[in-house]
Amino acid sequence: MGLTNQVRAYQSVSHALLEIGMALQMMYSHKKQYYTGLKSLGNHYEDLSVFLSRQGIKAIPLDGHTQEVDEKKTLFSIVDVDDAITGEKYIAPTSQSSDSKILQISIYHHLHLVTFPEKNIGETDIYVLSHPAGGAVVLFGKRAQNISSFICSTLQWQNFSHLKSFPVRVENKNWVEQVEKQSWQGSQPLLVNITERIYDRAIISWIDKDAGAIRDILINDHKVVPEYLESLSLYRWMDMRLLTQFEKRGWSAEQMRGTLILSTELVSDKEFFDKLHKSIDTVIALSEAK
């Protein structure tokens, strides 16, 4: 990758955060608080938060402004750089001065696939980079490069050779806006008046249709590449934990069920819009048949 910092591989973002958090807690067991600016939808932070809570370590939300922190008490700060599902870009809050000794963990879900972060990272930085094919790569600044690993060396790694490089995501704002502005049998854009986002995906939603069913028809009947489509339907994921996060943003359970995410890779499929119309019509017909 042409990196000068220490690099480690983990089998997921959640795995990386848990191992890093455990190692730092063991090194600095006297520190009983950490700052968090986590905003992304997803469960990548859940295992770490449970572990820290059990150790009696308090989470203090970052408020987006410079905050005076007690370095002697603070374990680290942790922020999402972008959103794992929506692709929204977050401005990482500053919890420390330039000469701070506090470690900052920055989680990149997709942004590094569009714009790779500075390879020469700061001494107190830890960058967690999610890989779209599975796994995560973590870059460590000098002050964090000697932390312990716990279970990495015991895991099976033969299916993770792809971690040696990252694919490049292509933004296409015009295509994204074209898809989201159009009404696909009553669809609405999920993100409204949000400009700080990665334009590598269009996100549309229905309140009366299951996006998981539309995705299945696009893949099975119209041979659309599965990796270019995603839905948030519980029919696909069978996981209720995301629903609470979704509703906190003002979106309903019906919107979550009806959310379809379309990669800009689909711009190369000149018949995709026609395929999408036909797939929606098929879902409507099946629903009416019941």
N, C-alpha and C positions, 0 to 999 in steps of 0.2 A: 504493500500500500504506500510505500515511500514515507513511512512515519518514523519519527525519531524517538517518540515516547514509548514507554512500555505498553504493550498491547496484550489483552487476554480475551479469550473466547468463552462465552457462556451459552447455554442451550435455550435461553429465553431472556427477555428483559426482566421478568419477574425473578428468575434465577440469579441474574447478575445483581439486582438490587438487594436481594436477600443475603447473598454471600458477602457483598461489600459492606452492607449494614452490620452483619454479624462480626466481621473482621474489625471494623472501626469501633464497635461497642466493646470488643475484647481489649483493644489497644487503649481506649479511653473510657474505662468503665466508670470513672468518676463524673463523667459529663452526662447530665440528665435532661437535656432538651435538644431539639433540633428545629430548624425552620423549614417550612414546606410551602412551595408555590405550585403544587400539583393541580392541574386543571383538566388534564386529558381524560376523555371517556376511556374506560377500560379497567381491567383488574390487575394491571402490572405492579401496582404498589401495595396490593392487599397483604401479601405474605410478609413484606417488610414491616408494614404498619402494625400488624399483629405481634410480630416478634418484638419490636421496640416497645409497644404498649406493655407487654408482659415483663419487660425489663424495667418498667417504671420510668420510661423516657417520654417526656411530654412533647407533643407536636405544637409548634407555634406558627400560625398562618402568616405568610408574608403579605404585606398590604400594598405592595407595588411601589413603595417609597423607601428611601434609605432609612434603615433602622439601626439604632444603637444596639449592639448585641454584646453579651458577656462571653468573650472567647473562652473563658475558663469553664463555662458551663455548657457551651454549645458543641454538640457532636459533629454536626455538618448542616448544610442547607441543601435542599433538593428541589428541582424545578422541572417541569415539562417545557420543552422548547416549542413543541407543536403537538397537535392533537392526533392521537392514534387512529381515530375514525373519521373525523371531519376534515382534517388537514388544516385547521385553523393554526395560525402562528401566534405564539405568546411571547411577549417581551419579558425576558427573564428578569424578575425583580432583583434589586440589589440589596443584599442583607449585610454587606461587609464593605469595609474601606479597601483601597487598593493594596494596603500592606497587611490585610487581615490574614490570620493564620487558619481561618475556618475553611474546611474543605467544602467545595460546592459540586454536587452531582447534577449534571444536566442531561436530561433524557431526550434523545432525538428519535422520534418515531418514523418520520418521513423526510424531514427537511434536508438531511444530509445526502439524500438521493438526488436532490435538486441543486443544493449548494453545500458542498462539503465544508465542515467547520475548519477553522485554522488548525493546521497540523502541529504547529508549535504551541501547544496549550500551556496555560499557566501552571505554576508549581502546585497550586492548591485545587486544580480542576480535575474532575473525573467526568469524561464524556461517555455516555452509554448509547450506542448506536444500534438500533434494531435492524435486523436483516429481513427483507420481505419473504425470503425463502425459509425463514426459521432461524432462531438463534440470535445472538447479539455479540457485538465486538465492543470492548471497553478500552478507552485510552486513559492512561493515568499520568497525571503530573508528577513531578519529582517527589513531592511530599507524600504521595499516596502509593508509590510504586512497590513498596515493600509489604503491603498488607497481605495477610494470610489468605490462602484458598482452602476450602473445606472438602467439597465433594467433587470438584471439577475433574480431578485426575481419576476418579473411580467410574466416570460415566462412559457410555459408548459414544464414540465420536465419528464413526465411519460415514455417517450420513450428513456430516457438516463441512465437507470440503469446500462448499460454496462460500464459506465465510472469508476466504482469502481475498475476495473483492466484492464491491457493491455495484448493482446495476444503476443506471442513470435514468431518472424519471424526467419526462418531458412535460413542461407546462404548456397549456393551450387555453388561454383565458377566453378567447372568442368562442371556441367550441363549448366550453363549460357554460358560458353565459347563454349560448344558443339552446343548449339542452334544458337548462334550468328555467329559462323564460317561457318555453313552450309548455302548453298544457297537454299532458299525455293522459287523456281521459280523466281529467280532474286532478292531476298531480300538482304539487306545489314545491318550490325549492325549500330545502330544510334550512339553509343558511341565508338569512335576509339581512341586508345592510352590513355584511361583514366583508371587508376588503383585505384584511390581514389573513390571508389563507394561501395554501399551496394550490395552484390551479392545475393539478394533475388528476382531478376527479370531479365529476358532476354528481350532485346529491339531490335526488328528488324523492318525494314522499306522498303517499296516499293515506287517507283515513278510512277508506272502505275497501282496500285491496291488500293482499299479502304479497310483499315484495319477494319473499322466498319462493313463492309459486311462479312469479314472473321470471325470476332468475332461472329456475329449473327448466322452464319452457324454452327460454333463450338458449340454454346449453344443450338440452336434449333434442329439441325440434329444429333449432336453427344453427346449431353447431358453433355458437359463440364460445370463445376461449374462456374457461371458468375463472382463470386468474384475473380477467378483466372485469369481473362482476362481483359484487358482494351485496348482501342484504343483512338487516338487523333483526329479521324475523325470529321469534322464539321457535318457530317451526324448524329453523335451521340450526340454532345454537343451543336450545334447551337450557338457557341460563337466565335466571331472573335478576341477577345482581346488577346488570347494566341498566335495568329499567328505572331504578331509583335515581341514578345519576342523570338519566335522560329526562326524567320528570322535573328534576331540580333546575334544568335549563328552560323550563316552560313548555316542553314538548310532551305530548300525550302518549299513552301506551299504544293507541291506534297509529300514531305517526311513526313510532318505533317499528311496529310490525310492518308498516308500509314503506320503510326507507330502503331505497335502492341506490347503490353507489356504482358509478360507471367510470372506468379508467379512460383517460385521454388516448390510450392505445387503440381504442375503438374507432378513432377518427380514420384509421386506415381501412375500416370496413364500410364501404360506400353504401351498403344495403342495411346498415345497422338500424337506422331510424325506422325503416319499413319492418324489420324484424321485431323491434320493440312494440310498434303498433299492433302487429299480429299477435304477439305474446299477450299483450293486455287484453285484446279481444277474446283470446282463448280463455283467459282467466274469468272474464265476465261471463262468457258462455257456460263455462263449467259451474260457476256460481248460480246462474239462473236455472241450470238444469236440475240443481238440487231442490 
